[in-house]
Amino acid sequence: MISILALLLQAAPAPAAVAPWTVTTRPKTDPAITSTVTGTSSADGNAKLVVRCDAGKANVVSVQLFSRTPLGGPPARPVSLTFDANTPMIDNWEFVQQGAFQRDDVAVTTLTTALAAAKTIKMHTTTTTGEPIDATFTGPSSAQPITAVLAACGYTLGQPPVRAPEPKDKKADQ
């Protein structure tokens, strides 16, 4: 029985690789949240650049970076992105063990606007121990994948989202 299963697994086709900048929707374990993503791998295959919309009670778009080299998690530290050899955009991102992300509305608007038109993206950051991490990515062939991910969260390319004010904490007023 085990050898038949092994033969079937060997004969099964490998899952198809997702083409760069393909927009995909992924349901979450919480059915009230849906993630829509697009991205690409770096030229050397050691990193991935992603634009992600998490749509639910609150819609959040983030630009994310994943690395095969462990980045070491917090604290926040600089990530530099250079679009088509222009002036680098440097900002502090939040870090987790294998990646980093930026979810500030204004920063995401600036990054996605540049990303939508970029042909080449160069990224630089460091691990918590100061080891440099560099990657080069090919930009999308059009703004469409970025626009689609933004639209999934109700964002418009080039415009920061307008958010309703946070409700006041009634306990803090008492």
Beta strands, then each sheet from edge to edge (+ up, - down):
strand 1: 24-27
strand 2: 34-41
strand 3: 47-55
strand 4: 60-67
strand 5: 77-83
strand 6: 89-96
strand 7: 99-102
strand 8: 120-126
strand 9: 132-138
sheet 1: 1+ 2- 3+ 4- 7+ 6- 5+ 8- 9+
end
